[in-house]
Amino acid sequence: MPPTVSIPYSVSKTALNALTLEMAKFPENEGVQFQVVGPGHCKTEFNGYRGTRDPLEGANVVVELVNAEKGTVPNAGFWQTEGASKELVRIPW
């Protein structure tokens, strides 16, 4: 594997993933959905428009989670969509 391009970004992303899992465990958060999404490497100003996905494709994962029927998506998940597909794909973490 090549060296990490941005260590602070990678460390903060890992911390956010762990926080999501932990927050979902608190009894007072029962009924609250905690989800993490991976929009993919989208073409944005942040990366000089060098991404491989259109930002609208990257947004599909958020739209699909918001519109998912209650009880069909497990809590504290990590999700993405692939290509132009709107099907949610669970990311192992």
Secondary structure as UniProt FT lines:
FT   HELIX           7..23
FT   TURN            24..25
FT   HELIX           27..29
FT   TURN            30..31
FT   STRAND          35..38
FT   HELIX           45..47
FT   TURN            48..49
FT   HELIX           55..67
FT   TURN            70..71
FT   STRAND          77..80
FT   TURN            83..84
FT   STRAND          89..90
//
